[in-house]
Amino acid sequence: MTEILPHRFGYAVCMRKLRALPCAPLLSCATLLVAGRSPAQAPQAEPSPATIAALLTDAVQLQQEDLHRQHWAVRYRVHRIDGKQSSLRDLVETDQGNVARTLERNGRPLTPDEQAAETQRLQGIARTGLPHRRADPFEHYSDDLIRAMPTAMNYTWVPGQPQLPQLPAGQIVLDFSPRAGYHPDSTVQTVLKGLSGRIWLDGQTHHLQRIEVNVQQDLDLAFGLLARVYKGGKIVYEQVPVDPTHDVYRSIQIDVRLRELMVKTVPYHLVLETTERTALPTVPSIQDGVAMLLGENAGR
């Protein structure tokens, strides 16, 4: 099975397997972020509301440009922890989608038989390509949510501007909450009325570095027919530079409680973390992507 994970998005908005989750619209909100670049001093004075609005407008534009990139790609390793299961995969973005080679399952390397099966699977993908992708409605949802964020929320300056050590210095830190009187322009935008959180922006480039999204009230997706996401859930999305001008996600943490298809209430916990992130100057073909995975796997 081909591994599909967040890439041209980070985010988003970006992410077929994650988009298949009932909480995918919330994740689309969280993918409104990319990483900062150059070190800078943390701002000492609170910006005016107009300045904050301009920063957010810049961040949205930058994210949409990165989301819809077509001329570069990324290779990275992704560690996925989903309940009691975990995996480590080497992933390459290609012109047909993401393709990945499994390196570990549940903390152990693959057996020789499992390695042979992975090689055979990838060779088959190189011969036939990936299945044809139908238009993904969540790509539209992601754009819809990102565009709405600056006007759907109130943004307030966080006293003391707490700086996160894993991010470049000079972070601008803002809390956000639903704006009273906001009228969603689409059904998917209604989820914004039940979310709050905190964002970290790069003070120099105006890219977003991190977003924490809190579910502050029960949310019904597709009028509750698809799922209900219960109050108290949280999504954290963080991204880092992969080169001087491009970004890739570093981690996604999802911790929510869902009722799926009006049937069963279940907790959902997912952690994705990437390492060995490398920008590719062009988007490889599916054949070149498979060759990278098969030819270089032992040396990475």
C-alpha positions in Angstrom: 0.0 0.0 0.0 1.4 3.4 -0.9 2.1 5.7 2.0 0.3 9.1 1.7 1.4 11.7 4.3 1.3 15.5 4.6 3.6 17.2 2.1 2.7 20.1 -0.2 0.5 21.7 2.7 2.6 21.0 5.2 0.5 21.7 5.2 -2.9 20.8 4.2 -3.7 21.4 4.1 -2.1 18.6 2.1 -2.6 14.6 3.2 -4.7 11.8 1.9 -4.6 9.3 4.8 -5.0 12.0 7.3 -7.8 13.6 5.3 -9.7 10.4 5.5 -10.1 11.0 9.2 -13.3 12.5 10.5 -11.3 15.3 12.1 -9.6 16.2 8.8 -11.2 19.7 8.7 -9.5 20.4 12.1 -6.2 19.2 10.7 -6.7 21.6 7.8 -6.8 24.5 10.2 -3.6 23.2 11.8 -1.8 23.1 8.5 -2.0 26.9 8.2 1.7 27.1 9.1 5.2 27.0 7.8 8.5 27.6 9.5 10.6 30.7 10.0 14.0 31.3 8.6 16.5 33.7 10.0 17.2 34.4 13.7 15.8 37.6 15.0 15.1 39.2 18.4 11.7 38.7 19.9 9.5 41.8 19.5 9.5 43.9 22.6 6.4 46.0 21.9 2.9 44.9 21.1 2.0 45.5 17.5 -1.1 47.4 16.6 -4.2 45.4 15.5 -3.6 46.6 11.9 0.0 45.3 12.1 -1.2 41.9 13.4 -3.8 41.7 10.6 -1.1 42.4 8.1 1.2 39.7 9.5 -1.7 37.2 9.3 -2.4 38.2 5.7 1.2 37.6 4.8 1.2 34.3 6.6 -1.9 33.1 4.7 -0.4 34.1 1.3 2.9 32.4 2.0 1.2 29.2 3.2 -1.1 29.1 0.1 2.0 29.5 -2.1 3.7 26.7 -0.3 0.6 24.5 -0.3 0.3 24.7 -4.1 3.9 24.3 -5.0 4.6 22.3 -8.1 8.3 22.7 -8.9 10.1 21.1 -5.9 9.6 18.2 -3.6 10.8 16.7 -0.3 12.3 13.4 0.9 12.1 12.6 4.6 11.7 9.8 7.1 8.4 9.7 9.0 7.8 8.0 12.3 4.1 7.3 12.9 2.6 6.3 16.2 -1.1 5.4 16.0 -2.4 3.8 19.1 -0.3 0.7 19.9 1.1 0.6 16.3 4.2 2.4 15.0 6.1 2.5 11.8 9.2 4.2 10.3 9.2 5.0 6.6 11.4 6.6 4.1 9.2 8.9 1.9 9.7 10.6 -1.4 7.3 13.1 -3.0 6.8 12.3 -6.7 4.8 13.7 -9.7 2.1 11.0 -9.0 2.0 11.4 -5.2 4.0 10.2 -2.2 5.7 6.8 -2.3 7.4 5.3 0.8 9.4 2.3 1.9 8.8 0.8 5.3 11.9 0.5 7.4 10.5 -0.6 10.8 7.3 -1.8 12.3 6.6 -1.4 16.0 10.2 -0.6 16.7 11.8 -3.6 14.9 13.5 -3.7 11.5 11.8 -5.6 8.8 12.6 -9.3 8.4 14.3 -10.4 5.2 11.0 -11.7 3.9 9.3 -8.4 4.7 12.1 -6.4 3.0 11.7 -8.6 -0.1 8.0 -7.9 -0.1 8.6 -4.1 0.2 11.0 -4.3 -2.7 8.6 -6.2 -4.8 5.8 -3.7 -4.0 7.9 -0.7 -4.9 9.0 -2.3 -8.2 5.4 -2.9 -9.1 4.6 0.8 -8.4 7.5 1.8 -10.7 6.1 -0.4 -13.5 2.4 0.6 -13.2 2.5 3.9 -11.4 0.1 4.9 -8.6 -3.6 4.6 -8.9 -5.4 7.5 -10.5 -6.3 10.2 -8.0 -9.8 11.6 -8.0 -10.3 15.3 -7.1 -9.8 15.6 -3.3 -12.5 17.9 -1.8 -10.3 18.4 1.3 -7.9 20.4 -0.8 -10.7 22.9 -1.4 -11.6 22.8 2.3 -8.0 23.5 3.3 -7.9 26.7 1.2 -11.3 27.7 2.5 -10.2 27.4 6.1 -6.9 29.1 5.6 -8.5 32.1 3.9 -11.1 32.4 6.6 -8.7 32.3 9.6 -7.7 35.9 9.7 -11.3 37.2 9.8 -12.9 34.3 11.6 -10.7 34.7 14.7 -9.7 37.4 17.2 -5.9 37.5 17.8 -4.4 38.8 21.0 -0.8 39.4 21.9 0.5 36.9 24.5 2.1 38.7 27.4 5.8 37.9 27.8 5.9 36.4 24.3 7.0 32.9 25.4 9.7 31.6 23.0 9.9 28.0 22.1 13.5 26.7 22.1 13.0 24.3 19.1 12.0 27.2 16.9 14.2 30.1 15.5 14.3 33.1 17.8 12.2 36.2 17.3 8.8 34.5 17.5 5.6 36.5 17.6 3.1 34.6 19.7 -0.6 35.2 19.4 -3.7 33.6 21.0 -6.8 33.2 18.8 -10.4 32.6 19.6 -13.7 32.8 17.6 -14.7 36.3 16.6 -18.2 37.3 17.8 -20.4 38.0 14.9 -18.4 36.0 12.4 -20.7 34.4 9.7 -19.1 31.5 7.9 -19.2 31.6 4.1 -19.3 27.8 3.8 -20.3 24.8 5.8 -16.7 23.8 6.4 -15.9 27.2 7.9 -18.4 26.6 10.7 -15.8 24.4 12.5 -13.8 27.6 13.2 -16.5 28.8 15.6 -15.6 25.9 18.0 -11.8 26.3 17.9 -9.2 28.4 19.8 -5.5 28.2 20.3 -2.1 29.8 19.9 0.2 30.4 16.9 3.9 31.2 16.6 4.9 33.4 13.7 8.4 34.3 12.5 9.0 37.9 13.4 11.2 38.5 10.3 9.6 36.5 7.5 6.0 36.4 8.8 5.8 32.6 8.1 3.9 30.6 10.7 6.0 28.2 12.7 3.6 26.4 15.0 -0.1 26.2 15.7 -2.0 24.6 18.6 -5.7 24.1 18.0 -8.0 23.4 20.9 -11.6 22.1 20.4 -13.5 24.3 22.8 -17.0 23.0 22.0 -18.5 19.9 20.5 -18.2 20.0 16.7 -20.5 18.2 14.3 -19.0 17.4 10.9 -21.5 17.0 8.0 -24.3 17.9 10.5 -23.1 15.0 12.8 -23.6 12.4 10.1 -19.9 11.9 9.5 -18.6 12.5 13.0 -18.8 14.5 16.2 -15.5 15.8 17.6 -15.9 16.3 21.3 -14.8 19.3 23.4 -11.3 19.0 24.8 -9.5 17.7 21.8 -6.2 19.2 20.6 -4.1 19.2 17.5 -0.5 20.6 17.4 1.3 21.1 14.1 4.9 22.3 13.7 7.0 22.9 10.7 10.7 23.7 10.1 12.8 24.9 7.2 14.1 22.3 4.8 16.2 24.9 2.9 16.4 28.7 2.9 13.1 29.1 1.1 11.1 25.9 1.7 9.4 24.2 4.6 8.3 20.8 5.7 6.3 19.6 8.7 8.3 18.4 11.7 5.5 17.0 13.8 1.8 16.5 14.0 0.0 15.5 17.2 -3.7 14.7 17.2 -5.5 13.9 20.5 -9.3 13.9 20.1 -12.4 12.0 21.0 -14.7 11.1 18.1 -18.1 9.6 17.5 -17.9 8.2 14.0 -20.9 7.7 11.8 -23.3 8.2 14.8 -22.3 4.8 16.1 -19.3 4.6 18.4 -17.3 7.1 20.5 -13.6 6.4 20.3 -10.4 8.2 21.4 -8.0 9.0 18.5 -4.3 9.6 19.1 -1.8 10.0 16.4 1.8 11.3 16.3 3.8 11.9 13.2 7.4 13.1 13.4 9.9 13.6 10.5 13.7 13.4 10.4 16.3 13.5 7.6 14.3 16.1 5.7 15.8 16.9 2.3 14.5 19.4 -0.4 14.6 18.1 -3.9 15.1 20.8 -6.5 12.6 19.2 -9.0 9.7 16.8 -8.5 10.9 13.3 -9.4 8.9 10.9 -11.5 7.4 7.9 -9.7 10.2 5.7 -11.3 12.9 8.0 -10.0 11.3 8.1 -6.6 11.2 4.4 -6.3 14.8 4.2 -7.5 15.8 6.6 -4.7 14.1 4.4 -2.1 15.6 1.2 -3.4 19.0 2.4 -4.3 19.8 4.7 -1.3 17.8 3.0 1.5 20.8 1.2 2.9 22.9 4.3 3.2 20.4 6.5 5.0 
